[in-house]
Amino acid sequence: MRMKTKNLNYLRSYRLRWGLSQGELAYLLGWSRSEVVSRIEMKQRAPTLKLVIGCFVLFGAAAAELFPDLSTDIEADVIARAWELYEKIQGNPSKKTKKQIELLEGAIERAARRTSKPEV
């Protein structure tokens, strides 16, 4: 038996907002059984890439909108590793390293903008 994930998701809200049953959403995403959608909605299964991209196509909702906790966890992990690599390659004057630093700085900056709260 799989353990429930702690991840908040809004799949059910989006599905119901548009009047779709689990079976209809499963069909639209290319599955023959509604159990896939049910398990994701009940947090018994992590969303698949197929579901995330399919929901973006259908609802226009980004992964961070539909699955905010999962998106936040993944972003934190990637940015932690980006910082590690950034620190490791500092001081290397090669053209390749300069491109890597540009990529890492951009990712770190975008993550910082997403996590900073606007002042009121």
Secondary structure, DSSP 8 states (H G I E B T S, - for coil): ----------HHHHHHHTT--HHHHHHHHT-S-THHHHHHHTTSS---HHHHHHHHHHH---HHHH-HHHHHHHHHHHHHHHHHHHHHHTT---HHHHHHHHHHHHHHHHHHHHHS----
